[in-house]
Amino acid sequence: MNKSCKRFVVLVVLFFVSLHAGAQVFEGWKKGNLDIHFITTGRGDCAFMIMPDGTTMLIDAGELNPADPRTQSARTAPLQPDNSQPAYAWVADYIKGVNPSAWIDYAMITHFHDDHFGGMYKGAKAAAEGKYYLTGITGVGDRIPIRKIVDRGYPDYNYPVDLKKKIKQLGDDGELQQLGNYINFIEYQTSHKGMKAERFRTGSKDQFVMVEDAAAYPAFHIRNIMSNGFIWNGTGENVFNHFANTGGMLPDENNAGCGIRAQYGNFSIFFAADIQGVVNYGEPACNDMESAVAPIVGQVDVATMSHHGNRNALNVNYIQTLRPRVWIQQVWSSDHPGHEVLIRLTSRATNPYPHDMFATNMLEANKLVIGPALENAYKSTNGHIVIRVAPGGGSYNIFVLDSFKKGQQVKNTFGPYVAGGKR
């Protein structure tokens, strides 16, 4: 090799070394911070919270059927960072990279849809122990011990619909198969691995408590807002039943989901799951869950877009009551957000309050249909989203991480935002 060729090779090597050296890796959690990671795999919702004392909480771990034609189409985001392993494995790898402990203290499943807790599909790997298959939360829990899991139905799963009865009657139904698989996972983990399981207690302030050093951070707590149609009424642990009058129709699974509000000093965040706020023709009035929940939640700094920003969510009353400074959209589908939802969120007539919007997986199909108004509305449209609240809860920053690369590589940083500011 002549000198010029050697010099060229050296320059190329130095170039790639410099690129690697310049990549900023997200700095790990430190005591006193509240970190909230919205982990995207392109297969469903997943959030991982590290509380100020190091207590951890996983909120959903979705996994769509990878063999479904829709999942393989341009209507659905690609598996991220790549398709070398299932979504649950990527979630577990991500958590291990940021988790201050070797376990997860709490896991909360908001409701029983595949993009929130894992769908059953042909080819899913069976667990080495126990009669369940690895998908979504069952796959994550097989790789990382979960100390306590909470959902809306444990142990009977009989309200507002008797789901265990339906599993026996309609064993071939895909949605019921995934619920049956999840129940098998819980039964094995509680009887053989020491995991505890509980039903979500609406109105409670002591179901998700810090377990490492709670006394050091009295300004942090989590309030259970809603589940199974019951909503906290703002006093003690009292609730009211929003499903009391359904007109004889069964409530939607989305509106039966669990939602929590976390508070740290002046900072607050509402995890809305998939509740809806637009009642379509022929549907019961109780399908407007947002209007019932909004006054109880009140103004917050950050809110997840309910139902991924789908067209039956985010009504004007809800937007104007919560007034979040930051909207987080966990998105994997080409119909998220609905165009009319985007208009409600961006119009000065309906949302005149300062707000920044972040999405995990905005699809090209949606950008093509809606156009520049979509991209111009967001600070970021792709990547893991991390909210880091400073000790005491007075301010917070937002980091967008590259979801197509392993590890936690920072793409962009936003903030600081002042927590609790009036809007």
C-alpha positions as CSV (number, residue, x, y, z in Angstrom):
1,M,0.0,0.0,0.0
2,N,1.5,3.4,-1.0
3,K,1.7,6.4,1.3
4,S,-1.3,8.2,-0.1
5,C,-3.5,5.1,0.4
6,K,-2.3,4.6,4.0
7,R,-3.0,8.3,4.7
8,F,-6.5,7.9,3.3
9,V,-7.2,4.8,5.5
10,V,-5.9,6.6,8.6
11,L,-8.2,9.6,7.8
12,V,-11.2,7.4,7.4
13,V,-10.5,5.5,10.7
14,L,-10.0,8.8,12.5
15,F,-13.3,10.2,11.0
16,F,-15.3,7.2,12.3
17,V,-13.6,7.3,15.7
18,S,-14.4,11.0,16.0
19,L,-18.1,10.3,15.2
20,H,-18.2,7.6,17.8
21,A,-16.5,9.8,20.4
22,G,-18.8,12.6,19.7
23,A,-22.0,10.6,20.4
24,Q,-23.4,11.8,23.7
25,V,-24.6,8.9,25.9
26,F,-27.4,9.7,28.3
27,E,-26.1,10.2,31.8
28,G,-27.5,7.7,34.3
29,W,-30.0,8.4,37.0
30,K,-28.7,10.0,40.2
31,K,-30.4,10.1,43.6
32,G,-32.9,12.9,43.9
33,N,-33.8,12.9,40.2
34,L,-37.1,11.7,38.8
35,D,-36.4,10.0,35.5
36,I,-39.2,8.9,33.2
37,H,-38.2,6.9,30.1
38,F,-40.8,6.5,27.2
39,I,-39.2,3.5,25.5
40,T,-40.1,2.9,21.9
41,T,-39.8,-0.3,20.0
42,G,-42.4,0.5,17.4
43,R,-44.6,-2.2,18.9
44,G,-46.6,-0.4,21.6
45,D,-46.4,1.7,24.8
46,C,-43.8,1.4,27.5
47,A,-42.7,3.8,30.2
48,F,-40.1,3.2,32.9
49,M,-39.9,5.5,35.9
50,I,-37.1,5.8,38.4
51,M,-38.3,7.6,41.5
52,P,-36.1,10.0,43.4
53,D,-34.9,7.3,45.8
54,G,-34.3,4.7,43.1
55,T,-37.6,2.8,43.3
56,T,-38.6,1.7,39.8
57,M,-41.9,1.4,38.0
58,L,-42.8,0.0,34.6
59,I,-46.0,1.2,33.0
60,D,-47.0,-1.2,30.2
61,A,-44.8,-3.2,27.9
62,G,-46.7,-3.5,24.6
63,E,-45.9,-5.9,21.8
64,L,-47.9,-6.2,18.6
65,N,-48.1,-9.5,16.7
66,P,-45.0,-9.3,14.4
67,A,-46.6,-11.7,11.9
68,D,-49.7,-9.6,11.4
69,P,-49.9,-8.1,7.9
70,R,-50.6,-4.7,9.4
71,T,-47.5,-4.8,11.6
72,Q,-45.4,-5.5,8.6
73,S,-46.9,-2.7,6.5
74,A,-46.2,1.0,6.2
75,R,-49.1,1.6,8.6
76,T,-47.0,0.5,11.6
77,A,-43.6,1.6,12.8
78,P,-40.6,-0.7,12.2
79,L,-39.2,-2.7,15.1
80,Q,-36.5,-0.7,16.8
81,P,-33.5,-0.7,17.0
82,D,-33.7,-3.7,14.6
83,N,-35.4,-7.0,14.1
84,S,-32.6,-9.2,15.5
85,Q,-34.8,-9.9,18.6
86,P,-38.4,-9.4,19.8
87,A,-39.7,-6.2,21.2
88,Y,-39.8,-7.4,24.8
89,A,-36.1,-8.2,24.6
90,W,-35.3,-4.7,23.4
91,V,-37.3,-3.3,26.3
92,A,-35.5,-5.5,28.8
93,D,-32.1,-4.5,27.4
94,Y,-33.0,-0.8,27.6
95,I,-34.2,-1.1,31.2
96,K,-31.0,-3.0,32.2
97,G,-29.0,-0.1,30.7
98,V,-30.7,2.6,33.0
99,N,-32.0,0.6,35.9
100,P,-30.2,1.4,39.3
101,S,-31.2,-2.1,40.5
102,A,-31.4,-5.7,39.2
103,W,-35.2,-5.8,39.5
104,I,-38.4,-3.8,38.8
105,D,-40.2,-2.7,42.0
106,Y,-43.6,-2.2,40.3
107,A,-45.1,-3.0,37.0
108,M,-48.5,-1.6,36.1
109,I,-50.6,-2.8,33.1
110,T,-53.0,-0.1,32.2
111,H,-55.4,-2.3,30.2
112,F,-55.6,-5.5,28.2
113,H,-54.7,-4.6,24.7
114,D,-51.7,-6.1,22.9
115,D,-49.9,-2.7,22.4
116,H,-49.9,-2.3,26.2
117,F,-49.2,-5.8,27.6
118,G,-48.2,-8.1,24.7
119,G,-50.2,-10.0,22.0
120,M,-50.1,-13.8,21.5
121,Y,-48.9,-14.9,18.1
122,K,-47.7,-18.1,16.3
123,G,-44.0,-18.5,16.9
124,A,-43.9,-16.7,20.2
125,K,-41.2,-18.4,22.4
126,A,-42.3,-20.4,25.3
127,A,-40.9,-19.6,28.8
128,A,-38.2,-22.0,30.0
129,E,-40.3,-22.4,33.2
130,G,-44.1,-21.9,33.5
131,K,-46.9,-22.3,31.0
132,Y,-46.7,-19.0,29.3
133,Y,-45.2,-17.5,26.2
134,L,-42.8,-14.5,26.0
135,T,-44.4,-11.4,24.6
136,G,-44.7,-7.9,26.1
137,I,-44.8,-7.8,29.8
138,T,-44.4,-11.6,30.2
139,G,-41.1,-11.4,28.2
140,V,-39.8,-8.5,30.2
141,G,-40.8,-10.1,33.5
142,D,-39.1,-13.3,32.4
143,R,-35.8,-11.4,32.0
144,I,-36.0,-8.9,34.9
145,P,-37.6,-9.9,38.2
146,I,-40.8,-7.9,39.0
147,R,-41.5,-7.5,42.7
148,K,-45.1,-6.4,42.3
149,I,-47.5,-6.3,39.4
150,V,-50.7,-4.3,39.4
151,D,-53.6,-4.3,36.9
152,R,-57.2,-3.5,36.7
153,G,-58.6,-7.0,37.3
154,Y,-56.5,-9.2,39.5
155,P,-57.4,-11.8,40.7
156,D,-60.9,-12.4,39.4
157,Y,-60.8,-10.4,36.2
158,N,-64.6,-10.2,36.3
159,Y,-65.5,-6.4,36.1
160,P,-66.9,-4.8,34.1
161,V,-66.9,-8.0,32.1
162,D,-66.1,-11.5,33.3
163,L,-63.0,-12.0,31.3
164,K,-62.0,-15.4,32.8
165,K,-65.5,-16.7,31.8
166,K,-65.0,-15.4,28.3
167,I,-61.6,-17.1,28.0
168,K,-63.3,-20.5,28.7
169,Q,-66.1,-19.8,26.3
170,L,-64.1,-18.3,23.5
171,G,-60.7,-19.9,23.8
172,D,-59.7,-19.3,20.1
173,D,-60.2,-15.5,20.4
174,G,-56.8,-13.8,20.0
175,E,-57.4,-11.0,22.5
176,L,-58.5,-13.5,25.1
177,Q,-55.6,-15.8,24.4
178,Q,-53.2,-13.0,25.2
179,L,-55.0,-12.3,28.5
180,G,-54.9,-16.0,29.3
181,N,-51.2,-16.1,28.7
182,Y,-50.7,-13.0,30.9
183,I,-52.8,-14.7,33.7
184,N,-50.6,-17.8,33.4
185,F,-47.5,-15.7,33.8
186,I,-48.9,-14.1,37.0
187,E,-49.9,-17.4,38.4
188,Y,-46.4,-18.9,37.8
189,Q,-44.5,-15.8,39.0
190,T,-46.5,-15.4,42.2
191,S,-46.3,-19.1,43.1
192,H,-42.7,-19.8,42.1
193,K,-40.7,-16.5,41.9
194,G,-42.0,-14.4,44.8
195,M,-43.8,-11.8,42.7
196,K,-46.8,-10.1,44.3
197,A,-49.9,-9.2,42.4
198,E,-52.6,-6.7,43.2
199,R,-55.7,-5.0,41.7
200,F,-55.3,-1.3,41.0
201,R,-56.9,0.7,43.9
202,T,-58.5,3.8,42.5
203,G,-58.0,6.8,44.7
204,S,-55.1,5.3,46.6
205,K,-51.9,7.3,47.3
206,D,-50.1,4.4,48.9
207,Q,-50.1,1.6,46.3
208,F,-47.0,2.8,44.5
209,V,-44.8,4.1,47.2
210,M,-41.0,4.6,47.3
211,V,-39.3,1.6,49.0
212,E,-35.7,2.6,49.1
213,D,-35.7,5.9,51.0
214,A,-39.1,7.5,51.0
215,A,-38.5,9.7,54.0
216,A,-35.8,11.6,52.1
217,Y,-38.3,12.7,49.4
218,P,-41.6,13.7,51.0
219,A,-42.5,15.9,48.0
220,F,-43.0,12.8,45.7
221,H,-46.1,10.7,45.5
222,I,-48.3,8.9,43.0
223,R,-52.1,9.2,43.1
224,N,-54.3,6.5,41.4
225,I,-56.8,8.4,39.3
226,M,-58.9,5.9,37.5
227,S,-59.6,2.2,36.7
228,N,-62.6,0.1,35.6
229,G,-64.6,3.3,35.1
230,F,-64.1,4.4,38.8
231,I,-62.6,7.8,39.2
232,W,-61.1,9.4,42.3
233,N,-63.3,12.3,43.4
234,G,-60.5,14.4,44.9
235,T,-61.2,13.6,48.6
236,G,-59.4,11.0,50.6
237,E,-59.7,7.8,48.6
238,N,-63.3,8.2,47.6
239,V,-64.4,7.4,44.0
240,F,-67.4,7.6,41.8
241,N,-68.5,5.2,39.0
242,H,-68.4,6.8,35.6
243,F,-69.8,3.5,34.1
244,A,-72.9,3.6,36.3
245,N,-75.1,4.4,33.3
246,T,-74.0,2.7,30.1
247,G,-77.4,2.3,28.6
248,G,-77.0,-1.5,28.7
249,M,-73.9,-1.3,26.5
250,L,-70.5,-2.7,27.6
251,P,-67.9,-0.1,28.3
252,D,-64.8,0.1,26.0
253,E,-61.7,-1.7,27.3
254,N,-59.7,1.6,26.7
255,N,-61.9,3.5,29.1
256,A,-61.5,0.8,31.7
257,G,-57.8,1.4,31.8
258,C,-55.7,2.6,34.8
259,G,-54.3,6.1,35.0
260,I,-52.0,7.7,37.6
261,R,-50.8,11.2,38.4
262,A,-47.2,11.6,39.8
263,Q,-46.2,14.6,41.7
264,Y,-42.7,15.7,42.7
265,G,-42.5,19.1,44.2
266,N,-44.0,21.5,41.6
267,F,-43.7,18.9,38.9
268,S,-46.7,16.8,37.8
269,I,-47.4,14.2,35.1
270,F,-50.5,12.4,34.1
271,F,-50.3,8.9,32.5
272,A,-53.6,8.8,30.6
273,A,-53.4,5.3,29.0
274,D,-56.0,5.0,26.2
275,I,-59.0,6.8,27.6
276,Q,-61.3,8.5,25.0
277,G,-63.1,11.8,24.9
278,V,-65.1,11.8,21.7
279,V,-68.4,9.9,21.7
280,N,-69.2,8.5,18.3
281,Y,-72.8,8.0,17.1
282,G,-74.5,5.2,18.9
283,E,-71.9,4.9,21.7
284,P,-72.8,5.4,25.4
285,A,-72.0,8.7,27.0
286,C,-69.6,7.1,29.4
287,N,-67.2,6.7,26.4
288,D,-66.3,10.3,27.2
289,M,-63.9,9.4,29.9
290,E,-61.7,12.4,29.4
291,S,-64.3,15.0,30.5
292,A,-64.9,13.0,33.7
293,V,-61.2,12.6,34.5
294,A,-60.0,16.1,33.5
295,P,-61.2,18.1,36.6
296,I,-59.7,15.5,38.9
297,V,-56.4,15.5,37.2
298,G,-56.2,19.3,36.9
299,Q,-53.3,21.3,35.3
300,V,-50.1,19.3,34.9
301,D,-46.7,19.9,33.5
302,V,-46.6,16.8,31.3
303,A,-49.4,14.5,30.0
304,T,-49.3,11.5,27.7
305,M,-51.7,11.9,24.7
306,S,-54.6,9.7,25.6
307,H,-55.2,6.8,23.1
308,H,-52.0,7.7,21.3
309,G,-53.7,10.8,19.9
310,N,-56.3,8.8,18.1
311,R,-59.3,10.6,16.6
312,N,-61.6,9.6,19.5
313,A,-59.4,11.3,22.1
314,L,-58.2,14.6,23.3
315,N,-61.4,16.7,23.3
316,V,-61.3,20.4,23.9
317,N,-62.4,20.3,27.5
318,Y,-59.6,17.8,28.3
319,I,-57.0,19.9,26.6
320,Q,-58.1,23.1,28.2
321,T,-58.3,21.6,31.7
322,L,-54.9,19.8,31.8
323,R,-53.0,22.5,29.9
324,P,-49.7,20.5,29.9
325,R,-46.5,22.4,29.0
326,V,-45.4,19.1,27.3
327,W,-47.4,16.5,25.5
328,I,-45.9,13.0,25.1
329,Q,-47.3,10.9,22.3
330,Q,-46.5,7.2,22.3
331,V,-47.2,6.4,18.7
332,W,-46.7,3.4,16.4
333,S,-49.5,3.7,13.9
334,S,-50.2,5.8,10.8
335,D,-53.5,7.1,12.3
336,H,-51.8,8.7,15.3
337,P,-52.6,11.5,15.6
338,G,-55.9,12.0,13.9
339,H,-55.9,15.1,11.8
340,E,-58.7,16.7,13.8
341,V,-56.9,15.9,17.0
342,L,-53.8,17.8,15.7
343,I,-56.0,20.8,14.9
344,R,-57.4,20.8,18.4
345,L,-53.9,20.6,19.9
346,T,-52.4,23.3,17.7
347,S,-55.3,25.8,17.1
348,R,-54.9,28.9,19.2
349,A,-58.7,28.9,19.6
350,T,-58.7,25.5,21.4
351,N,-55.2,25.4,22.8
352,P,-53.8,28.9,23.3
353,Y,-51.5,27.7,26.1
354,P,-47.7,27.3,25.6
355,H,-47.0,23.7,24.8
356,D,-44.3,21.5,23.2
357,M,-45.2,18.1,21.6
358,F,-42.9,15.0,21.4
359,A,-43.7,11.8,19.6
360,T,-41.9,8.5,19.7
361,N,-42.6,7.1,16.2
362,M,-44.2,9.5,13.7
363,L,-44.7,7.5,10.5
364,E,-44.0,8.8,7.1
365,A,-47.5,7.8,6.0
366,N,-49.0,10.3,8.5
367,K,-46.6,13.0,7.4
368,L,-47.5,12.6,3.8
369,V,-51.3,12.7,4.5
370,I,-51.3,15.6,6.9
371,G,-48.4,17.6,5.6
372,P,-46.1,20.2,7.1
373,A,-48.6,21.1,9.8
374,L,-47.8,17.8,11.5
375,E,-44.0,18.1,11.5
376,N,-44.1,21.8,12.4
377,A,-46.2,21.0,15.5
378,Y,-43.6,18.8,17.2
379,K,-40.2,19.4,18.8
380,S,-39.3,15.8,18.0
381,T,-41.1,13.0,16.0
382,N,-38.8,10.0,16.6
383,G,-36.9,8.4,19.4
384,H,-37.0,7.4,23.1
385,I,-38.2,10.3,25.2
386,V,-36.7,10.9,28.7
387,I,-38.0,13.4,31.2
388,R,-35.5,14.2,33.9
389,V,-36.9,16.2,36.8
390,A,-34.3,17.9,39.0
391,P,-34.0,17.2,42.7
392,G,-36.9,18.8,44.5
393,G,-39.1,19.0,41.4
394,G,-38.6,22.6,40.5
395,S,-37.5,22.1,36.9
396,Y,-37.1,19.4,34.2
397,N,-35.4,18.7,30.9
398,I,-36.4,16.4,28.1
399,F,-33.9,14.2,26.2
400,V,-34.6,12.5,22.9
401,L,-32.6,9.3,22.4
402,D,-31.9,7.5,19.2
403,S,-34.2,4.4,19.1
404,F,-32.5,2.9,16.1
405,K,-29.2,2.6,18.0
406,K,-28.4,0.3,20.9
407,G,-27.7,2.0,24.2
408,Q,-28.9,5.5,25.1
409,Q,-27.4,7.9,22.6
410,V,-28.8,11.4,22.9
411,K,-30.1,13.1,19.7
412,N,-31.4,16.3,21.3
413,T,-32.0,18.0,24.5
414,F,-34.8,20.5,25.4
415,G,-35.3,22.7,28.5
416,P,-34.9,23.4,31.2
417,Y,-38.7,23.9,31.8
418,V,-39.9,25.5,35.0
419,A,-42.3,23.1,36.8
420,G,-45.7,24.2,38.0
421,G,-45.8,27.4,35.9
422,K,-49.3,28.9,35.4
423,R,-50.6,28.8,31.9
